[in-house]
């Protein structure tokens, strides 16, 4: 098969990989009804491993063609576009090439518009860039009115956490404690759980100090790996 490196070809490949049965499941799972966070999103029923495989076929797709993918109404087409950016960022040979991908990614937040698209990419592209060039912008993004910009800021911290850098995520969890979206409470809890994998003492200390101010969802996600007896104790001691 000869790849022409065009968005139209990628779209046809993605469409061919879809299955109507899985598309129906995805439409419900990603909350696409009016008023929900994924309202209006359209699915073709392509699974993540398939999307990853397609993205790896088109790693050299020009950014103007990736823009077309990100602008598409179908969720999995945008997913492949995001995954192509991830591959391009990881394969970039120079800081300039990585920065080009980063800048392109950050100018398309309105199209990285569901939690899976964020979670597949933010820690790799934004996380690594922030670790190298500074996290100041994350402190602005976490206060954004745009849900997915806030989630990008939080999930980007996963890269920092893997480097035993916890300052940002601990601050963001407090900033977002009253966030109206449960997706943000879940993301904070997930990142706190990752902190616990690196340094459980830091997580325990944070929960002991701030647990009564945190959403219950955040705490439950954060302590999933704790022994049952400790989970129950923490849930009781942090109850408002």
N, CA, C and O of each residue as an XYZ file, in Angstrom:
960
protein
N       0.844     -1.199      0.000
C       0.000      0.000      0.000
C       0.881      1.252      0.000
O       1.772      1.383      0.839
N       0.637      2.161     -0.927
C       1.401      3.397     -1.017
C       0.655      4.490     -0.258
O      -0.495      4.800     -0.568
N       1.323      5.072      0.743
C       0.709      6.119      1.534
C       0.951      7.467      0.868
O       2.087      7.812      0.545
N      -0.127      8.229      0.665
C      -0.004      9.528     -0.001
C       0.160     10.670      0.993
O       0.334     11.821      0.592
N       0.106     10.368      2.266
C       0.268     11.367      3.311
C      -0.726     12.516      3.172
O      -0.368     13.692      3.228
N      -1.977     12.133      2.989
C      -3.042     13.123      2.918
C      -4.080     12.830      3.994
O      -4.296     11.675      4.362
N      -4.718     13.881      4.491
C      -5.754     13.706      5.503
C      -6.912     12.872      4.963
O      -7.489     12.065      5.692
N      -7.249     13.060      3.709
C      -8.381     12.324      3.125
C      -8.128     10.826      3.143
O      -9.046     10.045      3.390
N      -6.892     10.418      2.884
C      -6.576      8.997      2.930
C      -6.668      8.459      4.356
O      -7.200      7.372      4.579
N      -6.153      9.217      5.315
C      -6.221      8.797      6.719
C      -7.680      8.628      7.142
O      -8.030      7.655      7.808
N      -8.507      9.561      6.760
C      -9.925      9.505      7.131
C     -10.578      8.241      6.580
O     -11.363      7.596      7.274
N     -10.265      7.890      5.354
C     -10.824      6.665      4.772
C     -10.337      5.429      5.511
O     -11.105      4.490      5.716
N      -9.070      5.416      5.914
C      -8.517      4.277      6.663
C      -9.201      4.161      8.024
O      -9.538      3.063      8.465
N      -9.401      5.296      8.682
C     -10.071      5.283      9.990
C     -11.505      4.782      9.843
O     -11.965      3.956     10.631
N     -12.195      5.279      8.847
C     -13.590      4.869      8.638
C     -13.700      3.368      8.393
O     -14.616      2.718      8.898
N     -12.777      2.826      7.627
C     -12.804      1.393      7.313
C     -12.556      0.531      8.541
O     -12.974     -0.626      8.585
N     -11.871      1.095      9.548
C     -11.545      0.322     10.760
C     -12.682      0.310     11.767
O     -12.620     -0.427     12.751
N     -13.713      1.105     11.547
C     -14.793      1.223     12.517
C     -15.804      0.094     12.459
O     -15.945     -0.582     11.439
N     -16.503     -0.101     13.563
C     -17.587     -1.079     13.630
C     -18.811     -0.424     14.264
O     -18.694      0.178     15.331
N     -19.980     -0.525     13.637
C     -21.188      0.141     14.146
C     -21.535     -0.246     15.583
O     -21.997      0.595     16.354
N     -21.319     -1.505     15.948
C     -21.678     -1.955     17.298
C     -20.855     -1.229     18.347
O     -21.390     -0.766     19.354
N     -19.539     -1.129     18.109
C     -18.689     -0.435     19.074
C     -18.962      1.062     19.054
O     -18.825      1.730     20.079
N     -19.345      1.591     17.908
C     -19.679      3.017     17.811
C     -20.854      3.355     18.726
O     -20.864      4.404     19.368
N     -21.840      2.466     18.781
C     -22.991      2.688     19.656
C     -22.566      2.718     21.111
O     -23.047      3.548     21.883
N     -21.674      1.825     21.490
C     -21.168      1.786     22.866
C     -20.414      3.071     23.189
O     -20.605      3.656     24.255
N     -19.556      3.508     22.266
C     -18.752      4.708     22.479
C     -19.620      5.953     22.603
O     -19.329      6.832     23.414
N     -20.686      6.034     21.804
C     -21.575      7.193     21.871
C     -22.140      7.358     23.283
O     -22.284      8.480     23.768
N     -22.456      6.248     23.938
C     -22.994      6.322     25.300
C     -21.878      6.575     26.308
O     -22.029      7.398     27.210
N     -20.755      5.866     26.156
C     -19.664      5.927     27.125
C     -19.067      7.328     27.219
O     -18.690      7.773     28.302
N     -18.982      8.017     26.091
C     -18.350      9.331     26.073
C     -19.344     10.483     26.230
O     -19.029     11.627     25.901
N     -20.522     10.187     26.723
C     -21.489     11.209     27.139
C     -21.751     12.237     26.032
O     -21.395     13.409     26.156
N     -22.378     11.772     24.952
C     -22.573     12.634     23.783
C     -23.978     13.242     23.688
O     -24.300     13.909     22.704
N     -24.802     13.017     24.696
C     -26.149     13.590     24.662
C     -26.090     15.096     24.932
O     -25.114     15.583     25.503
N     -27.128     15.836     24.525
C     -27.152     17.284     24.770
C     -26.918     17.613     26.237
O     -27.503     16.993     27.126
N     -26.055     18.596     26.480
C     -25.763     19.008     27.841
C     -24.639     18.246     28.513
O     -24.166     18.652     29.574
N     -24.195     17.132     27.904
C     -23.096     16.368     28.471
C     -21.769     16.841     27.889
O     -21.742     17.570     26.897
N     -20.654     16.416     28.522
C     -19.361     16.968     28.120
C     -18.970     16.620     26.686
O     -18.198     17.351     26.066
N     -19.489     15.515     26.149
C     -19.161     15.131     24.775
C     -20.306     15.375     23.812
O     -20.397     14.725     22.770
N     -21.173     16.305     24.154
C     -22.375     16.551     23.343
C     -22.037     16.760     21.870
O     -21.189     17.579     21.516
N     -22.726     15.995     21.023
C     -22.578     16.154     19.579
C     -21.437     15.387     18.958
O     -21.312     15.361     17.733
N     -20.593     14.756     19.774
C     -19.469     14.008     19.208
C     -19.984     12.794     18.437
O     -20.998     12.197     18.801
N     -19.281     12.443     17.384
C     -19.681     11.340     16.499
C     -18.595     10.273     16.514
O     -17.406     10.589     16.493
N     -19.009      9.008     16.549
C     -18.049      7.904     16.613
C     -18.269      6.924     15.465
O     -19.398      6.679     15.038
N     -17.164      6.374     14.978
C     -17.213      5.333     13.959
C     -16.919      3.963     14.556
O     -17.043      2.957     13.859
N     -16.540      3.899     15.801
C     -16.305      2.608     16.444
C     -14.921      2.042     16.208
O     -14.772      0.848     15.947
N     -13.902      2.893     16.297
C     -12.509      2.457     16.143
C     -11.884      2.370     17.530
O     -11.956      3.323     18.306
N     -11.278      1.247     17.841
C     -10.675      1.059     19.161
C      -9.283      1.696     19.216
O      -8.639      1.918     18.191
N      -8.844      1.980     20.438
C      -7.556      2.658     20.622
C      -6.371      1.960     19.951
O      -5.579      2.631     19.289
N      -6.217      0.635     20.095
C      -5.076     -0.013     19.421
C      -5.092      0.182     17.907
O      -4.044      0.337     17.281
N      -6.289      0.173     17.328
C      -6.401      0.413     15.886
C      -5.975      1.843     15.544
O      -5.253      2.074     14.574
N      -6.433      2.791     16.354
C      -6.077      4.188     16.110
C      -4.571      4.396     16.232
O      -3.979      5.132     15.442
N      -3.952      3.752     17.214
C      -2.499      3.865     17.383
C      -1.766      3.298     16.158
O      -0.795      3.882     15.676
N      -2.243      2.167     15.673
C      -1.597      1.543     14.514
C      -1.702      2.434     13.281
O      -0.748      2.561     12.514
N      -2.862      3.048     13.097
C      -3.043      3.946     11.953
C      -2.117      5.157     12.089
O      -1.478      5.569     11.121
N      -2.051      5.717     13.287
C      -1.189      6.887     13.508
C       0.264      6.578     13.183
O       0.966      7.417     12.618
N       0.717      5.390     13.533
C       2.107      5.023     13.265
C       2.379      4.867     11.768
O       3.516      5.011     11.319
N       1.340      4.576     11.010
C       1.489      4.510      9.559
C       1.704      5.895      8.948
O       2.333      6.037      7.900
N       1.169      6.912      9.628
C       1.152      8.257      9.056
C       1.928      9.260      9.915
O       1.548     10.426     10.017
N       2.995      8.801     10.519
C       3.783      9.667     11.392
C       4.300     10.909     10.674
O       4.448     11.962     11.294
N       4.573     10.801      9.387
C       5.152     11.923      8.635
C       4.094     12.814      7.982
O       4.418     13.634      7.124
N       2.856     12.660      8.378
C       1.790     13.489      7.812
C       2.064     14.968      8.095
O       2.287     15.327      9.251
N       2.054     15.826      7.092
C       2.292     17.258      7.314
C       1.278     17.854      8.284
O       0.136     17.401      8.358
N       1.704     18.867      9.022
C       0.834     19.455     10.042
C      -0.432     20.064      9.445
O      -1.475     20.073     10.098
N      -0.359     20.567      8.232
C      -1.569     21.126      7.623
C      -2.613     20.030      7.396
O      -3.815     20.294      7.428
N      -2.146     18.799      7.165
C      -3.065     17.667      7.016
C      -3.559     17.200      8.390
O      -4.711     16.792      8.530
N      -2.690     17.261      9.394
C      -3.111     16.930     10.767
C      -4.201     17.910     11.212
O      -5.149     17.520     11.894
N      -4.065     19.160     10.834
C      -5.096     20.159     11.149
C      -6.459     19.704     10.621
O      -7.471     19.840     11.309
N      -6.481     19.170      9.415
C      -7.736     18.679      8.839
C      -8.310     17.543      9.668
O      -9.524     17.465      9.854
N      -7.454     16.663     10.168
C      -7.921     15.567     11.026
C      -8.516     16.110     12.317
O      -9.586     15.677     12.743
N      -7.822     17.056     12.938
C      -8.296     17.599     14.210
C      -9.597     18.378     14.043
O     -10.372     18.516     14.989
N      -9.827     18.877     12.856
C     -11.037     19.665     12.590
C     -12.222     18.792     12.205
O     -13.316     19.299     11.959
N     -12.007     17.477     12.151
C     -13.057     16.548     11.704
C     -14.088     16.318     12.799
O     -13.772     16.360     13.988
N     -15.337     16.073     12.376
C     -16.417     15.870     13.346
C     -16.345     14.520     14.040
O     -16.909     14.354     15.121
N     -15.658     13.547     13.438
C     -15.622     12.187     14.004
C     -14.499     12.065     15.032
O     -13.353     12.433     14.775
N     -14.853     11.552     16.174
C     -13.944     11.465     17.316
C     -12.656     10.717     16.982
O     -11.562     11.194     17.285
N     -12.784      9.554     16.364
C     -11.597      8.745     16.121
C     -10.660      9.344     15.076
O      -9.463      9.054     15.079
N     -11.192     10.175     14.187
C     -10.325     10.883     13.245
C      -9.472     11.885     14.019
O      -8.272     12.010     13.775
N     -10.104     12.599     14.956
C      -9.338     13.525     15.794
C      -8.336     12.759     16.664
O      -7.221     13.228     16.894
N      -8.736     11.591     17.139
C      -7.822     10.784     17.948
C      -6.575     10.413     17.158
O      -5.461     10.524     17.669
N      -6.751      9.982     15.940
C      -5.596      9.638     15.112
C      -4.730     10.876     14.888
O      -3.503     10.781     14.905
N      -5.352     12.028     14.681
C      -4.584     13.259     14.538
C      -3.743     13.554     15.764
O      -2.574     13.922     15.651
N      -4.340     13.390     16.936
C      -3.616     13.611     18.192
C      -2.473     12.614     18.334
O      -1.367     12.983     18.728
N      -2.741     11.352     18.014
C      -1.712     10.318     18.142
C      -0.571     10.525     17.145
O       0.577     10.188     17.437
N      -0.877     11.071     15.987
C       0.190     11.414     15.031
C       1.094     12.486     15.640
O       2.316     12.418     15.513
N       0.495     13.468     16.295
C       1.297     14.503     16.955
C       2.185     13.905     18.045
O       3.341     14.299     18.197
N       1.645     12.965     18.792
C       2.431     12.280     19.827
C       3.630     11.584     19.198
O       4.753     11.700     19.689
N       3.386     10.862     18.109
C       4.477     10.152     17.429
C       5.511     11.141     16.879
O       6.715     10.906     16.978
N       5.039     12.228     16.310
C       5.968     13.221     15.766
C       6.802     13.852     16.869
O       7.994     14.096     16.684
N       6.191     14.116     18.006
C       6.920     14.703     19.123
C       7.983     13.736     19.636
O       9.119     14.132     19.897
N       7.607     12.468     19.779
C       8.551     11.474     20.307
C       9.697     11.212     19.339
O      10.818     10.930     19.761
N       9.418     11.304     18.044
C      10.434     11.000     17.040
C      11.251     12.223     16.625
O      12.226     12.087     15.885
N      10.873     13.403     17.084
C      11.577     14.631     16.698
C      13.053     14.543     17.086
O      13.391     14.107     18.186
N      13.902     14.951     16.192
C      15.345     14.837     16.416
C      15.958     16.093     17.018
O      17.077     16.055     17.529
N      15.230     17.209     16.960
C      15.774     18.459     17.487
C      14.750     19.140     18.391
O      13.555     18.851     18.330
N      15.239     20.042     19.221
C      14.356     20.819     20.094
C      13.408     21.672     19.263
O      12.256     21.883     19.645
N      13.889     22.158     18.138
C      13.055     22.980     17.258
C      11.880     22.184     16.704
O      10.762     22.694     16.640
N      12.121     20.947     16.306
C      11.048     20.099     15.787
C      10.025     19.790     16.873
O       8.821     19.806     16.622
N      10.507     19.511     18.077
C       9.590     19.241     19.186
C       8.764     20.476     19.512
O       7.571     20.375     19.796
N       9.395     21.631     19.471
C       8.680     22.865     19.785
C       7.602     23.163     18.739
O       6.538     23.688     19.069
N       7.883     22.826     17.483
C       6.886     23.032     16.433
C       5.634     22.196     16.706
O       4.512     22.683     16.567
N       5.834     20.943     17.094
C       4.692     20.081     17.422
C       3.961     20.611     18.649
O       2.731     20.662     18.669
N       4.717     21.007     19.672
C       4.120     21.548     20.894
C       3.262     22.770     20.579
O       2.121     22.859     21.033
N       3.793     23.696     19.817
C       3.045     24.915     19.488
C       1.783     24.580     18.697
O       0.725     25.163     18.934
N       1.894     23.645     17.763
C       0.724     23.227     16.988
C      -0.334     22.623     17.912
O      -1.518     22.945     17.808
N       0.100     21.757     18.805
C      -0.809     21.102     19.759
C      -1.520     22.142     20.621
O      -2.738     22.078     20.788
N      -0.781     23.088     21.161
C      -1.382     24.058     22.083
C      -2.310     25.042     21.376
O      -3.126     25.698     22.024
N      -2.193     25.150     20.060
C      -3.101     26.019     19.314
C      -4.362     25.280     18.859
O      -5.195     25.844     18.149
N      -4.498     24.018     19.270
C      -5.669     23.233     18.860
C      -6.413     22.631     20.047
O      -7.043     21.581     19.921
N      -6.339     23.295     21.200
C      -7.009     22.767     22.387
C      -8.510     22.587     22.178
O      -9.113     21.673     22.739
N      -9.113     23.463     21.367
C     -10.559     23.370     21.168
C     -10.951     22.099     20.421
O     -12.120     21.715     20.429
N      -9.975     21.434     19.768
C     -10.256     20.208     19.031
C      -9.750     18.967     19.771
O     -10.054     17.840     19.382
N      -8.988     19.180     20.826
C      -8.576     18.062     21.693
C      -9.619     18.021     22.801
O      -9.343     18.357     23.953
N     -10.823     17.603     22.425
C     -12.009     17.944     23.195
C     -12.762     16.749     23.780
O     -13.991     16.686     23.752
N     -11.995     15.823     24.299
C     -12.587     14.784     25.145
C     -11.465     14.214     26.000
O     -10.288     14.354     25.668
N     -11.833     13.573     27.097
C     -10.813     13.179     28.075
C      -9.812     12.186     27.517
O      -8.642     12.221     27.898
N     -10.234     11.302     26.626
C      -9.280     10.322     26.105
C      -8.245     10.981     25.190
O      -7.079     10.587     25.183
N      -8.670     11.979     24.424
C      -7.730     12.691     23.561
C      -6.682     13.422     24.406
O      -5.501     13.451     24.061
N      -7.126     14.003     25.502
C      -6.198     14.655     26.432
C      -5.253     13.640     27.055
O      -4.039     13.840     27.085
N      -5.826     12.548     27.552
C      -5.041     11.593     28.343
C      -4.021     10.827     27.509
O      -3.036     10.319     28.045
N      -4.251     10.742     26.200
C      -3.308     10.065     25.317
C      -2.112     10.946     24.942
O      -1.124     10.454     24.398
N      -2.203     12.233     25.231
C      -1.219     13.143     24.647
C      -0.621     14.188     25.570
O       0.547     14.540     25.404
N      -1.368     14.693     26.526
C      -0.928     15.861     27.291
C       0.350     15.611     28.074
O       1.232     16.469     28.112
N       0.460     14.441     28.699
C       1.657     14.168     29.516
C       2.903     14.020     28.652
O       4.015     14.277     29.114
N       2.725     13.609     27.410
C       3.872     13.425     26.519
C       4.308     14.755     25.916
O       5.477     15.128     26.013
N       3.384     15.464     25.300
C       3.744     16.690     24.580
C       3.897     17.870     25.546
O       4.956     18.495     25.602
N       2.855     18.166     26.291
C       2.909     19.314     27.202
C       3.778     19.008     28.422
O       4.536     19.864     28.881
N       3.667     17.791     28.943
C       4.434     17.441     30.124
C       5.933     17.548     29.918
O       6.638     18.155     30.724
N       6.414     16.954     28.835
C       7.850     16.990     28.588
C       8.325     18.411     28.288
O       9.382     18.831     28.759
N       7.546     19.141     27.511
C       7.922     20.519     27.202
C       7.978     21.362     28.481
O       8.901     22.158     28.658
N       7.006     21.193     29.362
C       6.970     21.963     30.599
C       8.133     21.618     31.514
O       8.693     22.492     32.176
N       8.494     20.344     31.550
C       9.623     19.932     32.382
C      10.908     20.598     31.927
O      11.787     20.892     32.737
N      11.011     20.835     30.628
C      12.237     21.409     30.086
C      12.240     22.932     30.093
O      13.273     23.554     30.342
N      11.078     23.536     29.816
C      11.043     24.983     29.605
C      10.255     25.754     30.663
O      10.190     26.982     30.605
N       9.665     25.064     31.616
C       8.957     25.760     32.686
C       7.473     25.453     32.707
O       6.856     25.215     31.669
N       6.908     25.462     33.908
C       5.508     25.069     34.093
C       4.578     26.259     34.315
O       3.406     26.073     34.643
N       5.080     27.464     34.142
C       4.273     28.656     34.435
C       2.946     28.648     33.682
O       1.911     29.008     34.242
N       2.974     28.236     32.413
C       1.757     28.257     31.615
C       0.707     27.295     32.162
O      -0.489     27.535     32.001
N       1.134     26.221     32.799
C       0.173     25.276     33.363
C      -0.660     25.925     34.460
O      -1.841     25.613     34.616
N      -0.047     26.825     35.218
C      -0.766     27.523     36.282
C      -1.845     28.433     35.713
O      -2.850     28.693     36.375
N      -1.647     28.916     34.503
C      -2.690     29.695     33.831
C      -3.771     28.776     33.279
O      -4.963     29.040     33.437
N      -3.351     27.710     32.641
C      -4.318     26.805     32.011
C      -5.243     26.150     33.024
O      -6.414     25.918     32.727
N      -4.741     25.848     34.211
C      -5.566     25.137     35.188
C      -6.711     26.019     35.704
O      -7.647     25.527     36.335
N      -6.625     27.319     35.428
C      -7.695     28.245     35.816
C      -8.591     28.615     34.633
O      -9.462     29.475     34.759
N      -8.382     27.976     33.505
C      -9.138     28.289     32.296
C     -10.620     27.949     32.448
O     -10.985     27.050     33.205
N     -11.461     28.672     31.728
C     -12.887     28.345     31.675
C     -13.159     27.137     30.786
O     -14.261     26.589     30.795
N     -12.155     26.724     30.020
C     -12.288     25.615     29.082
C     -11.902     24.306     29.764
O     -10.760     24.123     30.186
N     -12.870     23.402     29.864
C     -12.665     22.141     30.581
C     -11.434     21.395     30.122
O     -10.652     20.930     30.952
N     -11.243     21.268     28.821
C     -10.159     20.418     28.320
C      -8.793     21.084     28.502
O      -7.781     20.392     28.613
N      -8.756     22.405     28.533
C      -7.495     23.084     28.846
C      -7.098     22.797     30.289
O      -5.926     22.557     30.580
N      -8.068     22.822     31.186
C      -7.788     22.496     32.593
C      -7.293     21.059     32.716
O      -6.345     20.786     33.453
N      -7.928     20.148     32.000
C      -7.512     18.741     32.105
C      -6.123     18.541     31.507
O      -5.337     17.747     32.024
N      -5.815     19.243     30.432
C      -4.477     19.155     29.845
C      -3.428     19.577     30.872
O      -2.391     18.927     31.000
N      -3.690     20.657     31.599
C      -2.747     21.125     32.617
C      -2.513     20.065     33.679
O      -1.381     19.855     34.115
N      -3.573     19.401     34.093
C      -3.466     18.382     35.147
C      -2.753     17.138     34.633
O      -1.829     16.646     35.280
N      -3.163     16.630     33.490
C      -2.581     15.389     32.975
C      -1.127     15.597     32.547
O      -0.332     14.657     32.584
N      -0.776     16.811     32.143
C       0.622     17.106     31.819
C       1.531     16.829     33.014
O       2.711     16.519     32.848
N       0.976     16.942     34.210
C       1.768     16.720     35.430
C       2.241     15.282     35.568
O       3.163     15.010     36.338
N       1.629     14.358     34.839
C       2.052     12.957     34.928
C       3.536     12.824     34.579
O       4.266     12.064     35.216
N       3.968     13.564     33.570
C       5.392     13.536     33.198
C       6.253     14.072     34.337
O       7.314     13.521     34.629
N       5.798     15.137     34.976
C       6.544     15.718     36.094
C       6.588     14.763     37.283
O       7.618     14.623     37.943
N       5.466     14.111     37.546
C       5.384     13.167     38.656
C       6.390     12.028     38.471
O       7.032     11.593     39.427
N       6.518     11.553     37.235
C       7.468     10.477     36.957
C       8.911     10.904     37.221
O       9.806     10.065     37.329
N       9.126     12.212     37.323
C      10.446     12.743     37.657
C      10.513     13.166     39.120
O      11.409     13.906     39.526
N       9.536     12.677     39.917
C       9.451     12.982     41.346
C       9.279     14.472     41.607
O       9.811     15.016     42.574
N       8.534     15.109     40.736
C       8.229     16.530     40.882
C       6.730     16.666     41.129
O       5.921     16.472     40.222
N       6.370     17.003     42.371
C       4.969     16.951     42.789
C       4.350     18.326     43.047
O       3.135     18.431     43.217
N       5.152     19.358     43.078
C       4.679     20.685     43.461
C       3.481     21.131     42.637
O       2.499     21.638     43.180
N       3.564     20.943     41.331
C       2.501     21.444     40.450
C       1.182     20.726     40.705
O       0.153     21.379     40.881
N       1.192     19.409     40.728
C      -0.077     18.696     40.853
C      -0.712     18.909     42.215
O      -1.937     18.985     42.311
N       0.082     19.006     43.264
C      -0.495     19.251     44.588
C      -1.172     20.624     44.616
O      -2.242     20.786     45.203
N      -0.542     21.600     43.981
C      -1.145     22.925     43.884
C      -2.427     22.890     43.059
O      -3.427     23.501     43.437
N      -2.401     22.175     41.928
C      -3.563     22.139     41.038
C      -4.757     21.441     41.696
O      -5.903     21.832     41.478
N      -4.490     20.423     42.488
C      -5.590     19.726     43.162
C      -6.331     20.660     44.114
O      -7.544     20.538     44.286
N      -5.613     21.582     44.725
C      -6.254     22.563     45.589
C      -6.972     23.624     44.761
O      -8.076     24.041     45.110
N      -6.362     24.055     43.683
C      -6.997     25.040     42.802
C      -8.328     24.520     42.275
O      -9.282     25.284     42.126
N      -8.394     23.214     41.991
C      -9.561     22.617     41.342
C     -10.530     21.946     42.309
O     -11.450     21.250     41.879
N     -10.336     22.144     43.587
C     -11.170     21.410     44.565
C     -12.657     21.740     44.433
O     -13.508     20.920     44.779
N     -12.968     22.924     43.941
C     -14.372     23.306     43.760
C     -14.786     23.321     42.298
O     -15.807     23.911     41.945
N     -14.013     22.685     41.463
C     -14.336     22.650     40.031
C     -15.714     22.011     39.817
O     -16.037     21.016     40.466
N     -16.520     22.566     38.922
C     -17.866     22.023     38.712
C     -17.908     20.697     37.963
O     -18.949     20.040     37.929
N     -16.773     20.289     37.352
C     -16.765     19.094     36.513
C     -16.148     17.903     37.250
O     -15.015     17.981     37.725
N     -16.890     16.812     37.342
C     -16.368     15.604     37.993
C     -15.150     15.047     37.258
O     -14.301     14.391     37.860
N     -15.072     15.315     35.948
C     -13.912     14.858     35.182
C     -12.612     15.444     35.740
O     -11.564     14.803     35.667
N     -12.673     16.641     36.287
C     -11.485     17.248     36.868
C     -11.167     16.631     38.222
O      -9.996     16.455     38.560
N     -12.184     16.304     38.996
C     -11.956     15.637     40.283
C     -11.317     14.267     40.059
O     -10.430     13.852     40.805
N     -11.781     13.577     39.025
C     -11.218     12.262     38.700
C      -9.773     12.389     38.235
O      -8.915     11.597     38.623
N      -9.510     13.395     37.397
C      -8.144     13.586     36.898
C      -7.190     13.904     38.046
O      -6.072     13.389     38.086
N      -7.624     14.744     38.973
C      -6.782     15.064     40.130
C      -6.524     13.829     40.974
O      -5.399     13.598     41.420
N      -7.558     13.039     41.193
C      -7.380     11.809     41.967
C      -6.435     10.840     41.294
O      -5.616     10.195     41.949
N      -6.554     10.742     39.986
C      -5.650      9.870     39.211
C      -4.203     10.326     39.376
O      -3.319      9.506     39.621
N      -3.960     11.622     39.242
C      -2.593     12.126     39.366
C      -2.062     11.961     40.790
O      -0.882     11.666     40.979
N      -2.921     12.148     41.789
C      -2.483     11.917     43.169
C      -2.124     10.446     43.389
O      -1.179     10.133     44.113
N      -2.871      9.563     42.767
C      -2.527      8.138     42.855
C      -1.149      7.880     42.259
O      -0.381      7.072     42.780
N      -0.837      8.574     41.159
C       0.488      8.439     40.564
C       1.571      8.986     41.495
O       2.675      8.446     41.555
N       1.250     10.056     42.217
C       2.192     10.565     43.219
C       2.465      9.485     44.256
O       3.608      9.262     44.653
N       1.392      8.813     44.693
C       1.537      7.756     45.693
C       2.402      6.604     45.229
O       3.075      5.965     46.038
N       2.390      6.331     43.938
C       3.255      5.275     43.404
C       4.729      5.645     43.533
O       5.589      4.778     43.686
N       5.004      6.946     43.468
C       6.388      7.418     43.558
C       6.820      7.664     44.998
O       7.947      7.351     45.383
N       5.905      8.230     45.789
C       6.225      8.559     47.181
C       4.932      8.580     47.986
O       4.263      9.611     48.062
N       4.584      7.471     48.575
C       3.311      7.348     49.275
C       3.253      8.256     50.487
O       2.167      8.677     50.886
N       4.399      8.570     51.083
C       4.418      9.465     52.240
C       3.944     10.863     51.857
O       3.247     11.518     52.631
N       4.320     11.317     50.671
C       3.876     12.626     50.190
C       2.363     12.633     50.019
O       1.696     13.591     50.410
N       1.822     11.572     49.438
C       0.373     11.484     49.241
C      -0.359     11.460     50.581
O      -1.339     12.182     50.766
N       0.106     10.642     51.504
C      -0.544     10.567     52.820
C      -0.523     11.930     53.515
O      -1.532     12.371     54.065
N       0.609     12.576     53.484
C       0.733     13.875     54.138
C      -0.210     14.898     53.516
O      -0.843     15.681     54.224
N      -0.301     14.885     52.185
C      -1.184     15.826     51.484
C      -2.645     15.580     51.863
O      -3.389     16.525     52.126
N      -3.047     14.328     51.889
C      -4.433     14.000     52.224
C      -4.758     14.323     53.677
O      -5.859     14.776     53.991
N      -3.798     14.088     54.555
C      -4.016     14.414     55.963
C      -4.195     15.912     56.165
O      -4.989     16.340     57.002
N      -3.455     16.706     55.397
C      -3.528     18.157     55.554
C      -4.725     18.771     54.845
O      -5.360     19.683     55.374
N      -5.037     18.278     53.649
C      -6.027     18.944     52.817
C      -7.261     18.093     52.499
O      -8.180     18.562     51.827
N      -7.283     16.859     52.974
C      -8.347     15.941     52.575
C      -9.755     16.440     52.810
O     -10.643     16.158     52.006
N      -9.987     17.166     53.879
C     -11.339     17.633     54.179
C     -11.819     18.692     53.198
O     -13.015     18.975     53.121
N     -10.893     19.276     52.452
C     -11.270     20.277     51.464
C     -11.414     19.699     50.055
O     -11.925     20.369     49.158
N     -10.965     18.463     49.860
C     -10.976     17.862     48.531
C     -12.296     17.152     48.255
O     -12.949     16.677     49.184
N     -12.698     17.074     46.977
C     -13.897     16.307     46.618
C     -13.719     14.832     46.964
O     -12.606     14.309     46.905
N     -14.792     14.173     47.317
C     -14.721     12.747     47.672
C     -14.231     11.922     46.492
O     -13.500     10.949     46.676
N     -14.627     12.304     45.279
C     -14.175     11.573     44.091
C     -12.656     11.611     43.984
O     -12.029     10.592     43.691
N     -12.067     12.764     44.215
C     -10.610     12.895     44.152
C      -9.943     11.975     45.165
O      -8.978     11.282     44.843
N     -10.451     11.971     46.372
C      -9.860     11.134     47.417
C     -10.000      9.660     47.073
O      -9.048      8.893     47.218
N     -11.176      9.263     46.620
C     -11.389      7.844     46.297
C     -10.437      7.374     45.191
O      -9.880      6.280     45.277
N     -10.254      8.181     44.175
C      -9.316      7.817     43.112
C      -7.883      7.774     43.642
O      -7.103      6.897     43.271
N      -7.543      8.724     44.510
C      -6.171      8.831     45.004
C      -5.748      7.637     45.842
O      -4.578      7.254     45.832
N      -6.694      7.042     46.569
C      -6.337      5.989     47.536
C      -6.705      4.589     47.066
O      -6.750      3.657     47.869
N      -6.969      4.432     45.772
C      -7.381      3.128     45.247
C      -6.384      2.011     45.561
O      -6.784      0.862     45.752
N      -5.087      2.338     45.615
C      -4.058      1.320     45.819
C      -3.766      1.057     47.303
O      -2.980      0.167     47.630
N      -4.383      1.810     48.182
C      -4.151      1.621     49.607
C      -4.864      0.361     50.109
O      -5.859     -0.053     49.514
N      -4.381     -0.248     51.181
C      -5.109     -1.365     51.804
C      -6.504     -0.900     52.232
O      -6.701      0.268     52.568
N      -7.459     -1.815     52.217
C      -8.844     -1.447     52.508
C      -8.983     -0.729     53.847
O      -9.702      0.265     53.951
N      -8.295     -1.234     54.872
C      -8.424     -0.624     56.193
C      -7.962      0.834     56.176
O      -8.578      1.688     56.814
N      -6.879      1.118     55.447
C      -6.393      2.490     55.372
C      -7.321      3.361     54.531
O      -7.526      4.535     54.840
N      -7.875      2.793     53.480
C      -8.840      3.553     52.669
C     -10.017      3.999     53.532
O     -10.427      5.158     53.483
N     -10.549      3.081     54.310
C     -11.704      3.403     55.155
C     -11.342      4.454     56.206
O     -12.136      5.349     56.494
N     -10.160      4.343     56.767
C      -9.717      5.320     57.754
C      -9.583      6.708     57.139
O     -10.016      7.701     57.723
N      -8.976      6.767     55.949
C      -8.798      8.058     55.277
C     -10.133      8.656     54.846
O     -10.337      9.866     54.953
N     -11.028      7.827     54.367
C     -12.341      8.335     53.966
C     -13.086      8.886     55.160
O     -13.794      9.886     55.048
N     -12.933      8.241     56.300
C     -13.589      8.717     57.521
C     -12.953     10.000     58.046
O     -13.652     10.935     58.437
N     -11.616     10.035     58.053
C     -10.913     11.187     58.629
C     -11.001     12.438     57.753
O     -10.822     13.554     58.240
N     -11.278     12.250     56.456
C     -11.370     13.406     55.551
C     -12.808     13.827     55.251
O     -13.046     14.717     54.435
N     -13.744     13.190     55.907
C     -15.138     13.507     55.666
C     -15.447     14.901     56.187
O     -15.089     15.255     57.310
N     -16.114     15.683     55.356
C     -16.427     17.070     55.728
C     -17.533     17.125     56.776
O     -17.924     18.211     57.205
